[in-house]
């Protein structure tokens, strides 16, 4: 289960605000605290260019961070590798329910 444990070197280099946030040996990112989540959310928005990564329509103010996969123990990876910026309609369609 080494893959899911915190990688001290990568975690230190990431310079997280929360002492609980970490990067695993497998490269997955686990975030705690609003500051670390907001930084990653902003990076996700920038990566998308302000467009839904599914339908390519402008995201607008209300957009959702869709986690594309779960990792070890059912915990969600908060890294860009496992995330999509989706409009509300596409996120609802992705899950088959409203958020």
Residue frames as a rotation matrix with the C-alpha (Angstrom) as fourth column:
UNK 1
0.570 0.822 0.000 0.00
0.822 -0.570 0.000 0.00
0.000 0.000 -1.000 0.00
UNK 2
-0.313 -0.816 -0.486 3.06
0.718 -0.538 0.442 2.22
-0.622 -0.211 0.754 -0.36
UNK 3
-0.583 0.052 0.811 1.50
0.729 -0.408 0.550 3.90
0.359 0.912 0.200 -3.43
UNK 4
0.361 0.861 0.358 -1.13
0.529 -0.506 0.681 5.70
0.768 -0.056 -0.638 -1.34
UNK 5
0.413 -0.288 -0.864 1.18
0.849 -0.221 0.479 6.88
-0.329 -0.932 0.153 1.44
UNK 6
0.958 -0.043 -0.283 2.51
-0.083 -0.988 -0.132 10.42
-0.274 0.151 -0.950 1.50
UNK 7
0.368 -0.878 0.306 5.67
0.845 0.178 -0.505 11.04
0.389 0.445 0.807 -0.47
UNK 8
0.432 -0.158 -0.888 7.56
0.671 -0.601 0.434 13.45
-0.602 -0.783 -0.154 1.82
UNK 9
-0.633 -0.770 -0.086 9.73
0.490 -0.484 0.725 14.96
-0.600 0.417 0.683 -0.92
UNK 10
-0.630 0.465 0.622 6.89
0.593 -0.230 0.772 15.60
0.502 0.855 -0.131 -3.38
UNK 11
0.426 0.835 -0.349 4.62
0.860 -0.253 0.444 16.86
0.282 -0.489 -0.826 -0.62
UNK 12
0.106 -0.476 -0.873 7.22
0.624 -0.652 0.431 19.33
-0.774 -0.590 0.228 0.66
UNK 13
-0.848 -0.486 0.208 7.92
0.441 -0.432 0.786 20.58
-0.292 0.759 0.581 -2.88
UNK 14
-0.242 0.851 0.466 4.19
0.800 -0.097 0.592 21.21
0.549 0.516 -0.657 -3.43
UNK 15
-0.962 -0.257 0.095 4.25
0.160 -0.807 -0.569 23.74
0.223 -0.532 0.817 -0.58
UNK 16
-0.099 0.991 -0.092 0.67
0.575 0.132 0.808 23.06
0.813 0.027 -0.582 0.58
UNK 17
-0.243 0.120 0.963 -0.94
-0.592 -0.804 -0.049 25.33
0.768 -0.582 0.267 3.17
UNK 18
0.699 0.559 0.445 -2.53
-0.699 0.406 0.588 22.50
0.148 -0.723 0.675 5.14
UNK 19
-0.363 -0.856 0.369 -0.19
-0.907 0.415 0.070 20.11
-0.213 -0.309 -0.927 6.92
UNK 20
-0.004 0.461 0.887 -2.68
-0.205 0.868 -0.452 17.33
-0.979 -0.184 0.091 6.09
UNK 21
0.851 0.283 -0.442 -2.54
-0.461 0.000 -0.887 17.80
-0.251 0.959 0.131 2.28
UNK 22
-0.067 -0.921 0.384 -0.12
-0.360 0.382 0.851 15.47
-0.931 -0.081 -0.357 0.50
UNK 23
0.321 0.012 -0.947 1.04
-0.921 0.236 -0.309 13.85
0.220 0.972 0.087 -2.72
UNK 24
0.763 0.020 0.646 1.22
-0.292 0.902 0.317 10.07
-0.577 -0.431 0.694 -2.66
UNK 25
-0.320 -0.907 0.272 4.03
-0.197 0.345 0.918 7.89
-0.927 0.240 -0.289 -4.01
UNK 26
-0.164 0.351 0.922 1.65
0.848 0.527 -0.050 7.09
-0.503 0.774 -0.385 -6.92
UNK 27
-0.908 -0.283 0.311 1.45
0.405 -0.784 0.470 10.81
0.111 0.553 0.826 -7.70
UNK 28
0.049 0.986 0.157 -2.13
0.717 -0.144 0.682 11.33
0.695 0.079 -0.715 -6.52
UNK 29
-0.801 -0.258 0.541 -2.97
-0.060 -0.863 -0.502 14.56
0.596 -0.434 0.675 -4.70
UNK 30
0.025 0.781 -0.624 -5.05
0.867 0.294 0.403 14.58
0.498 -0.550 -0.670 -1.51
UNK 31
-0.600 -0.235 0.765 -6.08
0.077 -0.968 -0.237 18.04
0.797 -0.084 0.599 -0.35
UNK 32
0.016 0.567 -0.824 -7.35
0.998 0.048 0.052 19.34
0.069 -0.823 -0.564 2.96
UNK 33
-0.272 -0.088 -0.958 -8.44
0.503 -0.862 -0.064 22.89
-0.821 -0.499 0.279 3.73
UNK 34
0.720 0.694 -0.009 -10.03
0.401 -0.427 -0.811 25.57
-0.567 0.580 -0.585 1.61
UNK 35
0.377 -0.620 -0.688 -6.79
-0.628 -0.717 0.302 27.27
-0.681 0.318 -0.660 0.56
UNK 36
-0.672 -0.667 0.320 -5.31
-0.246 0.610 0.754 24.13
-0.698 0.428 -0.574 -1.01
UNK 37
-0.136 0.714 0.687 -8.65
0.753 0.525 -0.397 23.26
-0.643 0.463 -0.609 -2.66
UNK 38
0.749 0.460 -0.478 -9.08
0.116 -0.800 -0.588 26.78
-0.653 0.385 -0.653 -4.04
UNK 39
-0.092 -0.864 -0.495 -5.58
-0.671 -0.314 0.672 26.80
-0.736 0.394 -0.551 -5.52
UNK 40
-0.789 -0.174 0.589 -6.26
0.198 0.835 0.513 23.50
-0.581 0.522 -0.625 -7.31
UNK 41
0.227 0.948 0.225 -9.72
0.705 0.000 -0.709 24.69
-0.672 0.319 -0.668 -8.39
UNK 42
0.569 -0.095 -0.817 -8.16
-0.379 -0.911 -0.159 27.80
-0.729 0.400 -0.555 -9.95
UNK 43
-0.556 -0.828 -0.078 -5.56
-0.522 0.274 0.807 25.64
-0.647 0.489 -0.585 -11.73
UNK 44
-0.482 0.474 0.737 -8.36
0.607 0.787 -0.110 23.42
-0.632 0.394 -0.667 -13.08
UNK 45
0.619 0.731 -0.288 -10.26
0.347 -0.583 -0.735 26.45
-0.705 0.355 -0.614 -14.38
UNK 46
0.197 -0.642 -0.741 -7.11
-0.689 -0.628 0.361 27.81
-0.697 0.439 -0.566 -16.04
UNK 47
-0.738 -0.490 0.464 -6.38
-0.077 0.745 0.663 24.43
-0.670 0.453 -0.587 -17.65
UNK 48
-0.111 0.808 0.578 -9.91
0.786 0.428 -0.447 24.35
-0.608 0.405 -0.683 -19.11
UNK 49
-0.898 -0.248 0.363 -9.53
0.420 -0.728 0.542 27.85
0.130 0.639 0.758 -20.52
UNK 50
-0.741 0.663 -0.110 -12.88
-0.453 -0.614 -0.646 28.73
-0.496 -0.429 0.755 -18.93
UNK 51
-0.168 0.668 -0.725 -14.70
-0.891 0.212 0.402 26.14
0.422 0.714 0.559 -21.05
UNK 52
0.564 0.420 0.712 -16.53
-0.649 0.758 0.067 22.97
-0.512 -0.499 0.700 -20.05
UNK 53
-0.497 -0.867 -0.046 -14.13
-0.737 0.393 0.550 20.11
-0.458 0.307 -0.834 -20.81
UNK 54
-0.459 0.408 0.789 -17.02
0.410 0.885 -0.219 18.03
-0.788 0.223 -0.574 -22.16
UNK 55
0.428 0.764 0.483 -19.29
0.813 -0.091 -0.575 20.33
-0.395 0.639 -0.660 -24.24
UNK 56
-0.485 -0.800 0.354 -16.78
0.873 -0.463 0.151 23.21
0.043 0.382 0.923 -24.71
UNK 57
0.436 0.667 0.605 -19.34
0.494 -0.739 0.458 25.86
0.752 0.099 -0.651 -23.67
UNK 58
-0.356 -0.558 0.749 -18.23
-0.322 -0.680 -0.659 28.72
0.877 -0.476 0.062 -21.36
UNK 59
-0.573 0.048 -0.818 -18.30
0.633 0.661 -0.404 27.62
0.521 -0.749 -0.409 -17.72
UNK 60
0.262 0.661 0.703 -19.68
-0.058 -0.716 0.695 30.81
0.963 -0.223 -0.150 -16.23
UNK 61
-0.146 -0.287 0.947 -19.76
-0.884 -0.391 -0.254 31.38
0.444 -0.874 -0.196 -12.48
UNK 62
0.378 0.379 0.845 -21.41
-0.739 0.673 0.029 28.09
-0.557 -0.636 0.534 -11.53
UNK 63
0.289 -0.321 -0.902 -19.18
-0.668 0.607 -0.430 25.21
0.685 0.727 -0.039 -12.63
UNK 64
0.883 0.139 0.448 -18.28
-0.430 0.623 0.654 21.88
-0.188 -0.770 0.610 -11.08
UNK 65
-0.263 -0.964 -0.040 -15.03
-0.964 0.264 -0.010 20.08
0.021 0.036 -0.999 -10.32
UNK 66
0.805 0.560 -0.194 -15.67
-0.573 0.820 -0.010 16.51
0.153 0.119 0.981 -11.50
UNK 67
-0.151 -0.816 0.558 -13.46
-0.798 0.434 0.418 13.81
-0.583 -0.382 -0.717 -10.00
UNK 68
0.171 0.220 -0.960 -12.92
-0.926 0.368 -0.081 11.23
0.335 0.903 0.267 -12.73
UNK 69
0.187 -0.121 -0.975 -11.69
0.036 0.993 -0.116 8.34
0.982 -0.013 0.190 -10.60
UNK 70
0.859 -0.003 0.513 -11.29
-0.512 -0.049 0.858 7.13
0.023 -0.999 -0.043 -7.08
UNK 71
-0.075 -0.937 -0.341 -7.96
-0.631 0.309 -0.712 5.83
0.772 0.162 -0.615 -5.85
UNK 72
-0.622 -0.266 -0.736 -6.98
0.240 0.831 -0.503 3.54
0.745 -0.489 -0.453 -3.00
UNK 73
-0.802 0.310 -0.510 -9.57
0.558 0.085 -0.826 3.15
-0.212 -0.947 -0.241 -0.27
UNK 74
0.122 0.931 0.344 -12.23
0.988 -0.146 0.043 5.00
0.090 0.334 -0.938 -2.25
UNK 75
0.119 -0.172 -0.978 -10.59
0.418 -0.885 0.206 8.37
-0.901 -0.433 -0.033 -1.56
UNK 76
0.880 0.264 0.394 -10.77
0.466 -0.324 -0.823 10.91
-0.090 0.908 -0.408 -4.38
UNK 77
-0.286 -0.956 0.062 -7.60
0.919 -0.255 0.299 12.19
-0.270 0.143 0.952 -5.98
UNK 78
0.614 0.511 -0.602 -7.76
0.419 -0.857 -0.300 15.99
-0.669 -0.068 -0.740 -6.07
UNK 79
-0.417 -0.876 -0.241 -5.04
0.159 -0.331 0.930 16.37
-0.895 0.350 0.277 -8.69
UNK 80
-0.049 0.348 -0.936 -5.49
-0.821 -0.548 -0.160 17.67
-0.569 0.761 0.312 -12.22
UNK 81
-0.882 -0.352 -0.313 -4.80
-0.468 0.729 0.500 14.15
0.052 0.587 -0.808 -13.50
UNK 82
-0.760 0.633 -0.148 -8.17
0.647 0.759 -0.072 13.01
0.067 -0.150 -0.986 -12.15
UNK 83
-0.271 0.645 -0.715 -10.29
0.372 -0.615 -0.695 16.13
-0.888 -0.454 -0.073 -12.64
UNK 84
-0.518 0.209 0.829 -12.48
0.791 -0.252 0.558 17.82
0.326 0.945 -0.035 -15.23
UNK 85
-0.810 0.360 -0.463 -14.01
-0.100 -0.863 -0.496 21.29
-0.577 -0.356 0.735 -15.19
UNK 86
-0.694 0.633 0.344 -17.63
0.690 0.446 0.571 20.76
0.208 0.633 -0.746 -16.18
UNK 87
-0.648 0.633 0.423 -20.67
-0.542 -0.774 0.329 22.96
0.536 -0.016 0.844 -16.61
UNK 88
-0.489 0.520 0.700 -23.58
-0.711 0.228 -0.665 22.12
-0.506 -0.823 0.258 -14.32
UNK 89
0.526 0.774 -0.352 -25.51
-0.830 0.376 -0.413 20.38
-0.187 0.509 0.840 -17.11
UNK 90
0.208 -0.529 -0.823 -22.61
-0.525 0.649 -0.550 18.10
0.825 0.547 -0.143 -18.10
UNK 91
-0.799 -0.500 0.333 -21.81
-0.530 0.327 -0.782 17.27
0.283 -0.802 -0.526 -14.47
UNK 92
-0.109 0.853 0.510 -25.43
-0.795 0.233 -0.560 16.33
-0.596 -0.467 0.653 -13.82
UNK 93
0.666 0.337 -0.666 -25.43
-0.717 0.534 -0.448 14.18
0.205 0.776 0.597 -16.98
UNK 94
-0.277 -0.885 -0.374 -22.17
-0.612 0.463 -0.642 12.53
0.741 0.051 -0.670 -15.94
UNK 95
-0.944 -0.094 0.317 -23.75
-0.325 0.441 -0.836 11.36
-0.061 -0.892 -0.447 -12.65
UNK 96
-0.591 0.785 -0.185 -27.33
0.356 0.459 0.814 10.95
0.724 0.415 -0.551 -13.86
UNK 97
0.270 0.669 -0.693 -28.63
0.960 -0.138 0.242 13.25
0.066 -0.731 -0.680 -11.12
UNK 98
0.562 -0.008 0.827 -28.70
0.155 -0.981 -0.114 16.90
0.813 0.193 -0.550 -10.12
UNK 99
-0.302 -0.705 -0.641 -26.14
0.901 0.009 -0.434 18.55
0.312 -0.709 0.633 -7.89
